[in-house]
Amino acid sequence: MPLHSARAAALLAWVSSTKVCTDPFNDLSQLRDCSVFIRIINKIHRSEEGESVLEQPLPERISFIRGFLQKHCKHKSAAENLVSAQELLEGEELALAKVAVLLLYHTSMSCKSPGDWNEFDYKTQVELASILKFVLDNEESLNENLETFLQRKALLSSSSASSSSSEEHSPLLSLPHKREVRFLELQKIASSSGANNVPLCSMLPGPPSSPMGDVMQTPQFQLRRLKKQLAVERENRDELEVELAENRKLITEKEAQITMMQQRIDRLALLNEKQAADQREPREMEELREKNE
């Protein structure tokens, strides 16, 4: 079943924006060797952890990517259930799109600020924002819902070819491309203004904003980011505690070795003194015998 073309294009635009490769991407099949995903992971962590993996065969690269997703993304089952190694080996576009979605989510949680998304055009931001919002809303059920979300356009177009159905499958695209209307506040503001007979324009707060900026400023996103940061800090603390325990064990072992060496030195010193005394005693006896004679 074909993917939602606008969402696939938005994901490719995001992958191209990471600048891990010089040429932009215009088809998901260009990501089949998974090297781009590894370079994005290296860029996120500002490390060269995966550089050696790039020289490995495709199964090893896929294993590295799935290991990263399982370790660093909130969804611990992502590597086992959500992203299939076999589908990635076969280069299925749906599996490649899933990896791109999870890396987009992780990157936005890790190092992107709202202003960083202004390089994208409005339509692309709308699709990226819809993807990010979907992951936020379905964190506990991505295994069941992500495939449907990535293919939703095809599902709806098969049931109805009307323009209303096209707006239904992507309600975010029906928003006017005007920066006066905030991405996530439209529905809430419209409902509250209708109930209270307050003009909509008088309730739009703050300066103009982008769809991605709006998503990233929501309490839901900020709470997820804080939880992720706390989880990272907790993991770092656990790693430091393990390292500290190992260092303490090494210190204890070294102290025990030093104590043993000191005891051996003391015993050798006593032995040397005894040997020296034993050597002195025959000489003294011989001298006394000679004097006595």
ZADO-1210 file (C-alpha; in nm, 4 decimals, padded with zeros to 6 digits):
<atoms>
<atom x="00.0000" y="00.0000" z="00.0000" code="MET" pos="1"/>
<atom x="00.1519" y="00.3359" z="-00.1015" code="PRO" pos="2"/>
<atom x="00.2606" y="00.5901" z="00.1551" code="LEU" pos="3"/>
<atom x="00.1030" y="00.9286" z="00.2163" code="HIS" pos="4"/>
<atom x="00.2940" y="01.1272" z="-00.0464" code="SER" pos="5"/>
<atom x="00.3000" y="01.4582" z="00.1426" code="ALA" pos="6"/>
<atom x="00.4269" y="01.2981" z="00.4632" code="ARG" pos="7"/>
<atom x="00.6909" y="01.0992" z="00.2767" code="ALA" pos="8"/>
<atom x="00.8042" y="01.4177" z="00.1024" code="ALA" pos="9"/>
<atom x="00.8205" y="01.6020" z="00.4354" code="ALA" pos="10"/>
<atom x="01.0307" y="01.3243" z="00.5892" code="LEU" pos="11"/>
<atom x="01.2683" y="01.3360" z="00.2920" code="LEU" pos="12"/>
<atom x="01.2916" y="01.7141" z="00.3255" code="ALA" pos="13"/>
<atom x="01.3843" y="01.6728" z="00.6917" code="TRP" pos="14"/>
<atom x="01.6456" y="01.4048" z="00.6124" code="VAL" pos="15"/>
<atom x="01.7948" y="01.6355" z="00.3478" code="SER" pos="16"/>
<atom x="01.7996" y="01.9237" z="00.5967" code="SER" pos="17"/>
<atom x="02.0349" y="01.7313" z="00.8259" code="THR" pos="18"/>
<atom x="02.3112" y="01.7968" z="00.5681" code="LYS" pos="19"/>
<atom x="02.4676" y="01.4553" z="00.6261" code="VAL" pos="20"/>
<atom x="02.4839" y="01.4163" z="00.2490" code="CYS" pos="21"/>
<atom x="02.5462" y="01.6790" z="-00.0161" code="THR" pos="22"/>
<atom x="02.2626" y="01.5814" z="-00.2498" code="ASP" pos="23"/>
<atom x="01.8983" y="01.6180" z="-00.1428" code="PRO" pos="24"/>
<atom x="01.6729" y="01.3144" z="-00.1307" code="PHE" pos="25"/>
<atom x="01.3568" y="01.2870" z="-00.3382" code="ASN" pos="26"/>
<atom x="01.2684" y="00.9197" z="-00.2911" code="ASP" pos="27"/>
<atom x="01.2688" y="00.6903" z="00.0120" code="LEU" pos="28"/>
<atom x="01.4454" y="00.4210" z="-00.1902" code="SER" pos="29"/>
<atom x="01.7583" y="00.6388" z="-00.1721" code="GLN" pos="30"/>
<atom x="01.7764" y="00.5555" z="00.2002" code="LEU" pos="31"/>
<atom x="01.7884" y="00.1778" z="00.1499" code="ARG" pos="32"/>
<atom x="02.1521" y="00.1356" z="00.2488" code="ASP" pos="33"/>
<atom x="02.0707" y="00.2999" z="00.5872" code="CYS" pos="34"/>
<atom x="02.4009" y="00.4919" z="00.5890" code="SER" pos="35"/>
<atom x="02.2113" y="00.8228" z="00.6033" code="VAL" pos="36"/>
<atom x="02.0358" y="00.7142" z="00.9233" code="PHE" pos="37"/>
<atom x="02.3700" y="00.6257" z="01.0840" code="ILE" pos="38"/>
<atom x="02.5147" y="00.9653" z="00.9896" code="ARG" pos="39"/>
<atom x="02.2088" y="01.1367" z="01.1401" code="ILE" pos="40"/>
<atom x="02.2589" y="00.9377" z="01.4623" code="ILE" pos="41"/>
<atom x="02.6255" y="01.0438" z="01.4714" code="ASN" pos="42"/>
<atom x="02.5218" y="01.4060" z="01.4183" code="LYS" pos="43"/>
<atom x="02.2604" y="01.3930" z="01.6943" code="ILE" pos="44"/>
<atom x="02.5173" y="01.2677" z="01.9455" code="HIS" pos="45"/>
<atom x="02.8054" y="01.4712" z="01.8014" code="ARG" pos="46"/>
<atom x="03.0159" y="01.1580" z="01.7928" code="SER" pos="47"/>
<atom x="03.1662" y="00.9130" z="01.5475" code="GLU" pos="48"/>
<atom x="03.0203" y="00.6098" z="01.7189" code="GLU" pos="49"/>
<atom x="02.8779" y="00.4714" z="01.3964" code="GLY" pos="50"/>
<atom x="03.1612" y="00.5598" z="01.1585" code="GLU" pos="51"/>
<atom x="03.3043" y="00.2099" z="01.1750" code="SER" pos="52"/>
<atom x="02.9560" y="00.0649" z="01.1216" code="VAL" pos="53"/>
<atom x="02.9327" y="00.2445" z="00.7856" code="LEU" pos="54"/>
<atom x="03.2008" y="00.0095" z="00.6570" code="GLU" pos="55"/>
<atom x="03.0033" y="-00.2965" z="00.7681" code="GLN" pos="56"/>
<atom x="02.7456" y="-00.4906" z="00.5622" code="PRO" pos="57"/>
<atom x="02.3818" y="-00.3833" z="00.5652" code="LEU" pos="58"/>
<atom x="02.2679" y="-00.6269" z="00.8415" code="PRO" pos="59"/>
<atom x="02.5214" y="-00.4773" z="01.0844" code="GLU" pos="60"/>
<atom x="02.4097" y="-00.1245" z="00.9950" code="ARG" pos="61"/>
<atom x="02.0467" y="-00.2170" z="01.0527" code="ILE" pos="62"/>
<atom x="02.1366" y="-00.3763" z="01.3860" code="SER" pos="63"/>
<atom x="02.3146" y="-00.0551" z="01.4923" code="PHE" pos="64"/>
<atom x="02.0139" y="00.1604" z="01.3998" code="ILE" pos="65"/>
<atom x="01.7635" y="-00.0632" z="01.5761" code="ARG" pos="66"/>
<atom x="01.9878" y="-00.0740" z="01.8820" code="GLY" pos="67"/>
<atom x="01.9974" y="00.3054" z="01.8886" code="PHE" pos="68"/>
<atom x="01.6195" y="00.3330" z="01.8597" code="LEU" pos="69"/>
<atom x="01.5674" y="00.0802" z="02.1357" code="GLN" pos="70"/>
<atom x="01.8145" y="00.2524" z="02.3689" code="LYS" pos="71"/>
<atom x="01.7402" y="00.6185" z="02.3120" code="HIS" pos="72"/>
<atom x="01.3773" y="00.6460" z="02.2043" code="CYS" pos="73"/>
<atom x="01.0967" y="00.6307" z="02.4556" code="LYS" pos="74"/>
<atom x="00.9490" y="00.3327" z="02.2766" code="HIS" pos="75"/>
<atom x="01.1529" y="00.0381" z="02.4064" code="LYS" pos="76"/>
<atom x="00.9721" y="-00.1995" z="02.1724" code="SER" pos="77"/>
<atom x="01.0599" y="00.0053" z="01.8644" code="ALA" pos="78"/>
<atom x="01.3583" y="-00.2034" z="01.7601" code="ALA" pos="79"/>
<atom x="01.1789" y="-00.5354" z="01.8047" code="GLU" pos="80"/>
<atom x="00.8259" y="-00.4673" z="01.6860" code="ASN" pos="81"/>
<atom x="00.7888" y="-00.1296" z="01.5189" code="LEU" pos="82"/>
<atom x="01.0918" y="-00.1449" z="01.2882" code="VAL" pos="83"/>
<atom x="01.1453" y="-00.4837" z="01.1257" code="SER" pos="84"/>
<atom x="01.5001" y="-00.5823" z="01.0361" code="ALA" pos="85"/>
<atom x="01.3745" y="-00.7989" z="00.7514" code="GLN" pos="86"/>
<atom x="01.1709" y="-00.5140" z="00.6017" code="GLU" pos="87"/>
<atom x="01.4738" y="-00.2851" z="00.6209" code="LEU" pos="88"/>
<atom x="01.6861" y="-00.5517" z="00.4521" code="LEU" pos="89"/>
<atom x="01.4315" y="-00.5661" z="00.1731" code="GLU" pos="90"/>
<atom x="01.4284" y="-00.1852" z="00.1500" code="GLY" pos="91"/>
<atom x="01.0563" y="-00.1445" z="00.2108" code="GLU" pos="92"/>
<atom x="00.9622" y="00.2221" z="00.2023" code="GLU" pos="93"/>
<atom x="00.7237" y="00.1893" z="00.4969" code="LEU" pos="94"/>
<atom x="01.0042" y="00.0587" z="00.7219" code="ALA" pos="95"/>
<atom x="01.2386" y="00.3360" z="00.6041" code="LEU" pos="96"/>
<atom x="00.9678" y="00.5938" z="00.6765" code="ALA" pos="97"/>
<atom x="00.9228" y="00.4523" z="01.0291" code="LYS" pos="98"/>
<atom x="01.2943" y="00.4946" z="01.1030" code="VAL" pos="99"/>
<atom x="01.2801" y="00.8520" z="00.9705" code="ALA" pos="100"/>
<atom x="00.9783" y="00.9271" z="01.1912" code="VAL" pos="101"/>
<atom x="01.1509" y="00.7979" z="01.5064" code="LEU" pos="102"/>
<atom x="01.4719" y="00.9870" z="01.4282" code="LEU" pos="103"/>
<atom x="01.2708" y="01.3031" z="01.3602" code="LEU" pos="104"/>
<atom x="01.1012" y="01.2621" z="01.6982" code="TYR" pos="105"/>
<atom x="01.4284" y="01.1944" z="01.8785" code="HIS" pos="106"/>
<atom x="01.6056" y="01.4863" z="01.7101" code="THR" pos="107"/>
<atom x="01.3273" y="01.7316" z="01.7907" code="SER" pos="108"/>
<atom x="01.3399" y="01.6166" z="02.1532" code="MET" pos="109"/>
<atom x="01.7170" y="01.6374" z="02.1723" code="SER" pos="110"/>
<atom x="01.8560" y="01.9435" z="02.0017" code="CYS" pos="111"/>
<atom x="01.6092" y="02.1342" z="01.7868" code="LYS" pos="112"/>
<atom x="01.4668" y="02.4694" z="01.8927" code="SER" pos="113"/>
<atom x="01.1403" y="02.6059" z="01.7457" code="PRO" pos="114"/>
<atom x="01.3255" y="02.8574" z="01.5312" code="GLY" pos="115"/>
<atom x="01.5364" y="02.5894" z="01.3644" code="ASP" pos="116"/>
<atom x="01.2402" y="02.4732" z="01.1574" code="TRP" pos="117"/>
<atom x="01.1893" y="02.8001" z="00.9698" code="ASN" pos="118"/>
<atom x="01.4086" y="02.6726" z="00.6874" code="GLU" pos="119"/>
<atom x="01.1155" y="02.4550" z="00.5763" code="PHE" pos="120"/>
<atom x="00.8242" y="02.5907" z="00.3766" code="ASP" pos="121"/>
<atom x="00.4882" y="02.6115" z="00.5468" code="TYR" pos="122"/>
<atom x="00.3383" y="02.3001" z="00.3860" code="LYS" pos="123"/>
<atom x="00.6375" y="02.0883" z="00.4851" code="THR" pos="124"/>
<atom x="00.6192" y="02.2227" z="00.8407" code="GLN" pos="125"/>
<atom x="00.2506" y="02.1312" z="00.8540" code="VAL" pos="126"/>
<atom x="00.3285" y="01.7711" z="00.7624" code="GLU" pos="127"/>
<atom x="00.6276" y="01.7486" z="00.9983" code="LEU" pos="128"/>
<atom x="00.4165" y="01.8969" z="01.2759" code="ALA" pos="129"/>
<atom x="00.1392" y="01.6448" z="01.2097" code="SER" pos="130"/>
<atom x="00.3939" y="01.3614" z="01.2293" code="ILE" pos="131"/>
<atom x="00.5441" y="01.4921" z="01.5541" code="LEU" pos="132"/>
<atom x="00.2004" y="01.5496" z="01.7075" code="LYS" pos="133"/>
<atom x="00.0893" y="01.2012" z="01.6051" code="PHE" pos="134"/>
<atom x="00.3885" y="01.0411" z="01.7799" code="VAL" pos="135"/>
<atom x="00.3231" y="01.2496" z="02.0909" code="LEU" pos="136"/>
<atom x="-00.0414" y="01.1447" z="02.0972" code="ASP" pos="137"/>
<atom x="00.0238" y="00.7773" z="02.0227" code="ASN" pos="138"/>
<atom x="00.3439" y="00.6991" z="02.2109" code="GLU" pos="139"/>
<atom x="00.1952" y="00.3921" z="02.3738" code="GLU" pos="140"/>
<atom x="00.0331" y="00.2530" z="02.0584" code="SER" pos="141"/>
<atom x="00.2727" y="00.3315" z="01.7745" code="LEU" pos="142"/>
<atom x="00.2976" y="-00.0355" z="01.6825" code="ASN" pos="143"/>
<atom x="-00.0717" y="-00.0412" z="01.5957" code="GLU" pos="144"/>
<atom x="-00.1207" y="00.3074" z="01.4506" code="ASN" pos="145"/>
<atom x="00.1940" y="00.4332" z="01.2781" code="LEU" pos="146"/>
<atom x="00.1535" y="00.2285" z="00.9611" code="GLU" pos="147"/>
<atom x="-00.2049" y="00.3472" z="00.9217" code="THR" pos="148"/>
<atom x="-00.0971" y="00.7066" z="00.9787" code="PHE" pos="149"/>
<atom x="00.1774" y="00.6866" z="00.7150" code="LEU" pos="150"/>
<atom x="-00.0669" y="00.5317" z="00.4655" code="GLN" pos="151"/>
<atom x="-00.3787" y="00.7245" z="00.5616" code="ARG" pos="152"/>
<atom x="-00.4111" y="00.9148" z="00.2358" code="LYS" pos="153"/>
<atom x="-00.4318" y="00.5952" z="00.0345" code="ALA" pos="154"/>
<atom x="-00.6909" y="00.4475" z="00.2702" code="LEU" pos="155"/>
<atom x="-00.9199" y="00.7473" z="00.2451" code="LEU" pos="156"/>
<atom x="-00.8778" y="00.8036" z="-00.1247" code="SER" pos="157"/>
<atom x="-00.9900" y="00.4465" z="-00.1897" code="SER" pos="158"/>
<atom x="-01.3131" y="00.5045" z="-00.0019" code="SER" pos="159"/>
<atom x="-01.3923" y="00.8499" z="-00.1368" code="SER" pos="160"/>
<atom x="-01.2470" y="01.0725" z="-00.4053" code="ALA" pos="161"/>
<atom x="-01.4194" y="01.3885" z="-00.2871" code="SER" pos="162"/>
<atom x="-01.2271" y="01.6966" z="-00.1806" code="SER" pos="163"/>
<atom x="-01.3811" y="01.6718" z="00.1646" code="SER" pos="164"/>
<atom x="-01.2174" y="01.3344" z="00.2182" code="SER" pos="165"/>
<atom x="-00.8792" y="01.4740" z="00.1171" code="SER" pos="166"/>
<atom x="-00.9211" y="01.7440" z="00.3780" code="GLU" pos="167"/>
<atom x="-01.0289" y="01.4809" z="00.6298" code="GLU" pos="168"/>
<atom x="-00.7180" y="01.2679" z="00.5897" code="HIS" pos="169"/>
<atom x="-00.4957" y="01.5678" z="00.6500" code="SER" pos="170"/>
<atom x="-00.6896" y="01.8333" z="00.8402" code="PRO" pos="171"/>
<atom x="-00.3721" y="02.0307" z="00.8955" code="LEU" pos="172"/>
<atom x="-00.3466" y="02.1037" z="00.5232" code="LEU" pos="173"/>
<atom x="-00.6870" y="02.2670" z="00.5276" code="SER" pos="174"/>
<atom x="-00.5474" y="02.5478" z="00.7441" code="LEU" pos="175"/>
<atom x="-00.4886" y="02.8698" z="00.5480" code="PRO" pos="176"/>
<atom x="-00.1219" y="02.9365" z="00.4839" code="HIS" pos="177"/>
<atom x="-00.1227" y="03.2466" z="00.6982" code="LYS" pos="178"/>
<atom x="00.1089" y="03.2910" z="00.9914" code="ARG" pos="179"/>
<atom x="-00.1600" y="03.4751" z="01.1917" code="GLU" pos="180"/>
<atom x="-00.3254" y="03.1435" z="01.2795" code="VAL" pos="181"/>
<atom x="-00.1322" y="02.9282" z="01.5221" code="ARG" pos="182"/>
<atom x="-00.1103" y="02.5648" z="01.4279" code="PHE" pos="183"/>
<atom x="-00.2331" y="02.3918" z="01.7420" code="LEU" pos="184"/>
<atom x="-00.4485" y="02.6708" z="01.8840" code="GLU" pos="185"/>
<atom x="-00.6913" y="02.7009" z="01.5933" code="LEU" pos="186"/>
<atom x="-00.9393" y="02.4377" z="01.7082" code="GLN" pos="187"/>
<atom x="-00.9324" y="02.5430" z="02.0743" code="LYS" pos="188"/>
<atom x="-00.9648" y="02.9114" z="01.9936" code="ILE" pos="189"/>
<atom x="-01.2421" y="02.8543" z="01.7427" code="ALA" pos="190"/>
<atom x="-01.4466" y="02.6478" z="01.9870" code="SER" pos="191"/>
<atom x="-01.4016" y="02.8908" z="02.2746" code="SER" pos="192"/>
<atom x="-01.4744" y="03.1949" z="02.0620" code="SER" pos="193"/>
<atom x="-01.7901" y="03.0328" z="01.9243" code="GLY" pos="194"/>
<atom x="-01.9138" y="02.9501" z="02.2716" code="ALA" pos="195"/>
<atom x="-01.8472" y="03.2957" z="02.4105" code="ASN" pos="196"/>
<atom x="-01.9291" y="03.5009" z="02.0987" code="ASN" pos="197"/>
<atom x="-01.5796" y="03.6475" z="02.1014" code="VAL" pos="198"/>
<atom x="-01.4173" y="03.7417" z="01.7699" code="PRO" pos="199"/>
<atom x="-01.1532" y="03.4881" z="01.6714" code="LEU" pos="200"/>
<atom x="-00.8912" y="03.7488" z="01.5829" code="CYS" pos="201"/>
<atom x="-00.9051" y="03.8991" z="01.9314" code="SER" pos="202"/>
<atom x="-00.8101" y="03.5676" z="02.0914" code="MET" pos="203"/>
<atom x="-00.4989" y="03.4840" z="01.8896" code="LEU" pos="204"/>
<atom x="-00.2109" y="03.5228" z="02.1377" code="PRO" pos="205"/>
<atom x="00.1461" y="03.6251" z="02.0783" code="GLY" pos="206"/>
<atom x="00.3458" y="03.6828" z="01.7638" code="PRO" pos="207"/>
<atom x="00.3121" y="03.4705" z="01.4480" code="PRO" pos="208"/>
<atom x="00.4526" y="03.1207" z="01.4806" code="SER" pos="209"/>
<atom x="00.5308" y="02.8191" z="01.2655" code="SER" pos="210"/>
<atom x="00.3484" y="02.4849" z="01.2901" code="PRO" pos="211"/>
<atom x="00.6588" y="02.3047" z="01.4212" code="MET" pos="212"/>
<atom x="00.7225" y="02.5881" z="01.6650" code="GLY" pos="213"/>
<atom x="00.3660" y="02.5628" z="01.7895" code="ASP" pos="214"/>
<atom x="00.3975" y="02.1888" z="01.8533" code="VAL" pos="215"/>
<atom x="00.7278" y="02.2305" z="02.0341" code="MET" pos="216"/>
<atom x="00.5872" y="02.5034" z="02.2577" code="GLN" pos="217"/>
<atom x="00.2972" y="02.2929" z="02.3824" code="THR" pos="218"/>
<atom x="00.2994" y="02.1669" z="02.7429" code="PRO" pos="219"/>
<atom x="00.2688" y="01.8121" z="02.6057" code="GLN" pos="220"/>
<atom x="00.5919" y="01.8417" z="02.4071" code="PHE" pos="221"/>
<atom x="00.7762" y="02.0274" z="02.6828" code="GLN" pos="222"/>
<atom x="00.6732" y="01.7610" z="02.9353" code="LEU" pos="223"/>
<atom x="00.7970" y="01.4833" z="02.7038" code="ARG" pos="224"/>
<atom x="01.1254" y="01.6677" z="02.6529" code="ARG" pos="225"/>
<atom x="01.1728" y="01.7120" z="03.0286" code="LEU" pos="226"/>
<atom x="01.0962" y="01.3445" z="03.0879" code="LYS" pos="227"/>
<atom x="01.3444" y="01.2489" z="02.8184" code="LYS" pos="228"/>
<atom x="01.6109" y="01.4753" z="02.9662" code="GLN" pos="229"/>
<atom x="01.5444" y="01.3299" z="03.3117" code="LEU" pos="230"/>
<atom x="01.5728" y="00.9791" z="03.1692" code="ALA" pos="231"/>
<atom x="01.9032" y="01.0701" z="03.0045" code="VAL" pos="232"/>
<atom x="02.0326" y="01.2256" z="03.3263" code="GLU" pos="233"/>
<atom x="01.9192" y="00.9213" z="03.5211" code="ARG" pos="234"/>
<atom x="02.0951" y="00.6930" z="03.2755" code="GLU" pos="235"/>
<atom x="02.4108" y="00.9037" z="03.2988" code="ASN" pos="236"/>
<atom x="02.3898" y="00.8927" z="03.6770" code="ARG" pos="237"/>
<atom x="02.3494" y="00.5146" z="03.6712" code="ASP" pos="238"/>
<atom x="02.6479" y="00.4818" z="03.4393" code="GLU" pos="239"/>
<atom x="02.8545" y="00.7069" z="03.6664" code="LEU" pos="240"/>
<atom x="02.7491" y="00.5062" z="03.9712" code="GLU" pos="241"/>
<atom x="02.8532" y="00.1845" z="03.7975" code="VAL" pos="242"/>
<atom x="03.1829" y="00.3430" z="03.6994" code="GLU" pos="243"/>
<atom x="03.2314" y="00.4708" z="04.0547" code="LEU" pos="244"/>
<atom x="03.1599" y="00.1260" z="04.1970" code="ALA" pos="245"/>
<atom x="03.4101" y="-00.0278" z="03.9549" code="GLU" pos="246"/>
<atom x="03.6710" y="00.2330" z="04.0489" code="ASN" pos="247"/>
<atom x="03.6105" y="00.1710" z="04.4181" code="ARG" pos="248"/>
<atom x="03.6514" y="-00.2012" z="04.3579" code="LYS" pos="249"/>
<atom x="03.9779" y="-00.1365" z="04.1751" code="LEU" pos="250"/>
<atom x="04.0973" y="00.0889" z="04.4571" code="ILE" pos="251"/>
<atom x="04.0088" y="-00.1776" z="04.7145" code="THR" pos="252"/>
<atom x="04.1953" y="-00.4384" z="04.5120" code="GLU" pos="253"/>
<atom x="04.4967" y="-00.2085" z="04.4772" code="LYS" pos="254"/>
<atom x="04.4932" y="-00.1333" z="04.8497" code="GLU" pos="255"/>
<atom x="04.4808" y="-00.5065" z="04.9232" code="ALA" pos="256"/>
<atom x="04.7736" y="-00.5622" z="04.6871" code="GLN" pos="257"/>
<atom x="04.9669" y="-00.2782" z="04.8538" code="ILE" pos="258"/>
<atom x="04.8972" y="-00.4274" z="05.1969" code="THR" pos="259"/>
<atom x="05.0159" y="-00.7691" z="05.0799" code="MET" pos="260"/>
<atom x="05.3308" y="-00.6189" z="04.9272" code="MET" pos="261"/>
<atom x="05.4011" y="-00.4257" z="05.2470" code="GLN" pos="262"/>
<atom x="05.3633" y="-00.7419" z="05.4507" code="GLN" pos="263"/>
<atom x="05.6022" y="-00.9237" z="05.2183" code="ARG" pos="264"/>
<atom x="05.8510" y="-00.6360" z="05.2463" code="ILE" pos="265"/>
<atom x="05.8249" y="-00.6481" z="05.6266" code="ASP" pos="266"/>
<atom x="05.8792" y="-01.0253" z="05.6269" code="ARG" pos="267"/>
<atom x="06.1776" y="-00.9928" z="05.3928" code="LEU" pos="268"/>
<atom x="06.3241" y="-00.7210" z="05.6145" code="ALA" pos="269"/>
<atom x="06.2887" y="-00.9439" z="05.9214" code="LEU" pos="270"/>
<atom x="06.4390" y="-01.2329" z="05.7305" code="LEU" pos="271"/>
<atom x="06.7338" y="-01.0209" z="05.6223" code="ASN" pos="272"/>
<atom x="06.7894" y="-00.9066" z="05.9806" code="GLU" pos="273"/>
<atom x="06.7759" y="-01.2651" z="06.1000" code="LYS" pos="274"/>
<atom x="07.0167" y="-01.3792" z="05.8304" code="GLN" pos="275"/>
<atom x="07.2520" y="-01.0959" z="05.9155" code="ALA" pos="276"/>
<atom x="07.2335" y="-01.1900" z="06.2862" code="ALA" pos="277"/>
<atom x="07.2956" y="-01.5526" z="06.2029" code="ASP" pos="278"/>
<atom x="07.5985" y="-01.4535" z="05.9997" code="GLN" pos="279"/>
<atom x="07.7341" y="-01.2310" z="06.2766" code="ARG" pos="280"/>
<atom x="07.7026" y="-01.4957" z="06.5472" code="GLU" pos="281"/>
<atom x="07.9523" y="-01.7510" z="06.3963" code="PRO" pos="282"/>
<atom x="08.2054" y="-01.4759" z="06.3408" code="ARG" pos="283"/>
<atom x="08.1751" y="-01.3588" z="06.7018" code="GLU" pos="284"/>
<atom x="08.2075" y="-01.7150" z="06.8283" code="MET" pos="285"/>
<atom x="08.5176" y="-01.7660" z="06.6166" code="GLU" pos="286"/>
<atom x="08.6726" y="-01.4471" z="06.7503" code="GLU" pos="287"/>
<atom x="08.6015" y="-01.5516" z="07.1081" code="LEU" pos="288"/>
<atom x="08.7499" y="-01.8972" z="07.0447" code="ARG" pos="289"/>
<atom x="09.0637" y="-01.7432" z="06.9008" code="GLU" pos="290"/>
<atom x="09.1007" y="-01.5123" z="07.2001" code="LYS" pos="291"/>
<atom x="09.0399" y="-01.7984" z="07.4386" code="ASN" pos="292"/>
<atom x="09.3137" y="-02.0040" z="07.2758" code="GLU" pos="293"/>
</atoms>
